[in-house]
Amino acid sequence: MKRDISFERIVSVDSSIAFEAVRNFDEYADFIPTCTKASLISSKPPIEVGQLEFNILGKNYFIQSENTVSNDSVKIKQLEGPFDSFEGKWSVKKLNNETCKIKFYAEFELPFLLNAVVPKSLIEKFSDSIIESFIKKVT
């Protein structure tokens, strides 16, 4: 069963600062809860391949993704990782010199057993903590 998460937030920060925080995923371990390592594996613009490692409840997980970078968005597609499928998109839209809109949407499918035991509320809580960490980073 596919699940999704999404958010949209207007933030009082220049769009270029917000987009840099989204784009520089090799710095995610510095501010995303449970992310223990982030690395850029390859970069052939507009495609970047990166890997994020997480420790959740004492278990290590990683996701390797292909990220297609444009002027105001990053499309994410899992290459390897814990999901049966994962695709997402960050976008940052300039509203004026001091304000922008940050949007994130992801659609994913958990393995059968995880899907049966992981409640939507837990996914939303984890997603909210990641999103709040981005907002805190840029403001």
C-alpha positions in Angstrom: 0.0 0.0 0.0 1.4 3.4 -1.0 1.6 6.1 1.5 2.4 9.8 1.2 3.6 12.7 3.2 3.4 16.4 2.2 3.9 19.8 3.7 3.9 23.4 2.5 5.3 26.2 4.6 5.9 29.9 4.0 9.2 30.9 5.7 10.8 34.3 6.3 14.1 33.6 4.6 15.6 34.3 1.2 14.7 31.4 -1.2 18.4 30.8 -2.1 19.3 30.1 1.5 16.3 27.7 1.8 17.2 26.0 -1.4 20.8 25.5 -0.4 19.7 23.7 2.8 17.5 21.4 0.7 20.1 20.8 -2.0 23.1 20.1 0.3 22.0 16.8 1.5 25.6 15.9 2.5 25.0 18.2 5.5 21.8 16.5 6.6 23.5 14.6 9.4 24.3 17.9 11.0 20.7 18.7 11.7 18.2 15.9 10.9 17.2 13.8 13.9 18.4 10.2 13.7 20.6 10.9 10.5 24.0 9.7 11.4 25.8 10.1 8.1 25.2 11.8 4.8 27.4 11.5 1.7 27.5 12.6 -1.9 28.4 9.6 -4.0 28.5 11.2 -7.4 27.6 14.4 -9.1 26.9 14.7 -12.9 24.6 17.8 -13.1 21.7 17.8 -12.9 21.9 14.3 -11.3 23.4 13.7 -7.9 23.6 10.4 -6.1 23.7 10.5 -2.3 23.3 8.2 0.7 21.8 9.0 4.0 22.2 6.7 7.0 19.8 6.6 10.0 19.8 4.9 13.4 16.2 4.3 14.4 15.5 2.4 17.6 19.0 1.0 17.6 18.8 -0.3 14.0 20.8 1.2 11.2 19.1 2.0 7.9 20.3 3.7 4.7 18.7 5.2 1.6 20.7 5.8 -1.5 18.9 8.1 -3.9 19.2 9.8 -7.3 18.4 13.4 -7.0 17.6 15.6 -10.0 18.4 19.2 -9.2 16.8 22.1 -11.0 16.8 25.9 -10.2 14.1 25.6 -7.5 13.5 21.9 -6.9 15.1 18.5 -6.1 13.4 15.3 -7.3 14.3 12.2 -5.2 14.1 8.6 -6.3 15.3 5.8 -4.1 17.9 3.6 -5.7 18.5 1.4 -2.7 17.1 1.4 0.8 14.4 0.3 3.2 11.4 1.2 1.0 9.8 -0.9 -1.7 9.6 2.4 -3.5 10.2 6.0 -2.6 9.9 9.2 -4.8 9.7 12.7 -3.5 10.2 16.3 -4.4 11.4 19.4 -2.6 10.6 22.8 -4.1 11.4 26.3 -3.0 9.5 29.2 -4.5 10.6 32.8 -4.0 7.7 35.0 -2.9 9.8 38.2 -2.3 13.4 39.0 -1.2 12.8 37.9 2.3 10.1 35.1 2.0 9.7 31.8 0.2 7.4 28.8 0.1 9.0 25.4 0.8 7.1 22.4 -0.3 7.8 18.7 0.1 5.9 15.7 -1.2 6.8 12.0 -1.1 5.1 8.9 -2.1 6.5 5.6 -0.7 5.7 2.0 -0.1 6.9 0.1 2.9 7.7 -3.6 2.9 4.7 -5.7 3.7 5.6 -6.4 7.4 6.6 -2.9 8.2 3.5 -1.6 6.5 1.4 -3.7 8.8 3.0 -2.5 12.1 4.0 1.1 11.4 1.1 3.5 12.1 0.5 6.6 10.0 0.9 8.7 13.1 4.5 7.5 13.6 5.4 8.3 10.0 3.8 11.8 10.4 5.7 12.4 13.6 9.0 11.4 12.0 8.3 13.5 8.9 7.3 16.5 11.0 10.6 16.3 12.9 12.6 16.3 9.7 10.7 19.2 8.2 11.0 21.2 11.4 14.7 20.6 11.4 14.9 22.1 7.9 12.9 25.1 8.9 15.1 25.6 12.0 18.3 25.3 9.9 17.3 28.1 7.5 15.7 30.5 9.9 
